[in-house]
Amino acid sequence: MSLQPADTHPALLGSLLPPSGVPLLNFSPGPTSLAAEVQAGIKALFDAQRMCSMYLSHRSPEFLDILTNTVQRCRMAMDIPQQYEILFMHGGGHGQFAAVPLNLCPHGDEKATYLVNGTWSKRALSEASKYCRPIVVSSESVAGTFTHNPSFENLDPESKYVYLCSNETVNGIELHHLPKLSIKAPLVIDASSDFSTKPIDWVGCNVGVLYACASKNIGHPGVTLCVIRRDLLGTPSKLCPGVLCYTTNAREGNLWNTIATFNVEVVNIYMQWMIAQGGVHEMERRSIAKSAMLYDLIDKSEGFYSTPISDPSIRSRMNIPFDVAGGDEETTRNFLVQAWERGIVGLRTLTPFGVGKYLRASLYNGVSVQQTEGLVAFMADFLKTYRTQ
Ligand SMILES: *Cc1c(COP(=O)(O)O)cnc(C)c1O
């Protein structure tokens, strides 16, 4: 293997295009690859005689069919009770950081508890500070790292809601089950990176709002799925823009403005695929199997690989941060270049929070068990070669 000068090699610039001829194994944190069947389903939209949602009017009967189907499939796949509205909104996860307080805090000075367990909940908190009075319960260390959850006990009972990110994509912390809080306030969940990978106890856990941007586990960027319990509608802030307003969008059946038609149809195809594969329980089974393979290898590598989260009960099944040889730069570079030569990409990407100390493997629903085996086999080989040098 010939190493090119360090910072010009595509593998080190985060290129997602491996050399031609090797099959792509994409472990990007999102946007990311879709399952082969979902890709085929999208391609078929353009082959079919019927018109594809990319150029259907959003108010045509044909698109209304697609929309109704998509809502029903989401409800079915994720067992969403009838008392919840399902919205397809613009603005991504970041839009929801503002939408949540704008919809739930009409006066702008209401208290809302923010449980901060990683970079995304921290960002949500900073956005929410403009529109409500957040009470911060954070597990951030003095050094700025997150390795556990904050306590879910003794929360302020006057909170309008309790905000929580169920999978911290960057830090690798996941709640495998939502908590049952002892206060009455509803949960607001950012499930952007774990939605559709495990069942949700909507009623038992008092979920008020749950949202997921599409680019991790339900489609591609440009649409955000929002699930809102109906009793929380009707009292947005007067400042809440129409496009972010749950009440307006629910009243208008998702058609107050132009919905992201094609993105919604992709969600439909994705949900159809998921249901055909065995549904959310099967996705959970695969997530457990895929992540266990990788954590096992890391834990048995005698420190050659390490992951920052030591408590297995909160280790993310979606995003697995790890370092190579204690973060040694040259070894990490070799690792990335050799991985890339085998088609393995997406392990080091830029985030809004910079390039961290850790590489990260993301194992969303679109990543198969077999692809994960490919990564694990490479990591085992790399370890063996390094040991025998
Ligand atoms: C990716 C991500 C976001 C940001 O979503 P955008 O669509 O880029 O706004 C928010 N929260 C979590 C947990 C994420 O993984």
The ligand as a Gaussian input file, in Angstrom:
#p B3LYP/6-31G(d) Opt

LIG

0 1
 C      -28.684000      14.842000      12.720000
 C      -29.342000      15.217000      13.988000
 C      -29.952000      16.478000      14.168000
 C      -29.850000      17.592000      13.134000
 O      -30.704000      17.430000      12.117000
 P      -30.759000      18.490000      10.898000
 O      -31.718000      17.820000       9.995000
 O      -29.382000      18.607000      10.360000
 O      -31.267000      19.757000      11.453000
 C      -30.608000      16.719000      15.353000
 N      -30.650000      15.802000      16.338000
 C      -30.056000      14.601000      16.216000
 C      -30.141000      13.628000      17.327000
 C      -29.386000      14.266000      15.034000
 O      -28.784000      13.067000      14.915000

